[in-house]
């Protein structure tokens, strides 16, 4: 069987040769920022409501 494809890529390698997982690192990074982002959103909404 031969499959022909066009525009296949770029592809992201999620695990490198050392066992590091790009998606897991990204997930941890994003989750660590959620509390600060949530506070910023709440503060912005509060300031808009006071108008």
C-alpha positions as CSV (number, residue, x, y, z in Angstrom):
1,X,0.0,0.0,0.0
2,X,1.3,3.5,-0.9
3,X,-0.2,6.6,0.6
4,X,0.4,9.9,-1.1
5,X,0.0,13.1,0.9
6,X,0.4,16.8,0.4
7,X,1.2,19.4,3.0
8,X,1.9,16.8,5.7
9,X,3.6,18.8,8.4
10,X,5.3,20.3,10.1
11,X,4.9,17.7,12.8
12,X,5.7,18.2,16.5
13,X,7.6,15.6,18.3
14,X,6.2,15.5,21.8
15,X,8.8,13.3,23.5
16,X,12.6,13.8,23.0
17,X,15.3,11.3,23.2
18,X,15.8,12.1,26.9
19,X,12.1,11.3,27.7
20,X,11.0,14.9,28.1
21,X,7.4,15.4,27.2
22,X,6.7,18.7,25.5
23,X,2.9,18.6,26.0
24,X,3.2,17.7,29.7
25,X,5.7,20.6,30.2
26,X,3.4,23.0,28.4
27,X,0.4,21.8,30.4
28,X,2.3,22.3,33.7
29,X,3.4,25.8,32.6
30,X,-0.1,26.9,31.6
31,X,-1.7,25.5,34.7
32,X,0.8,27.3,36.9
33,X,-0.3,30.6,35.4
34,X,-4.1,30.1,35.8
35,X,-4.4,31.6,39.3
36,X,-2.7,34.8,38.2
37,X,-4.7,35.0,35.0
38,X,-7.9,34.3,36.9
39,X,-7.2,37.1,39.4
40,X,-6.4,39.5,36.5
41,X,-9.7,38.7,34.8
42,X,-11.7,39.1,38.1
43,X,-10.0,42.4,38.8
44,X,-10.7,43.7,35.3
45,X,-14.4,42.7,35.6
46,X,-14.6,44.4,39.0
47,X,-13.1,47.6,37.6
48,X,-15.6,47.6,34.7
49,X,-18.6,47.1,37.0
50,X,-17.6,50.1,39.0
51,X,-17.9,52.3,35.9
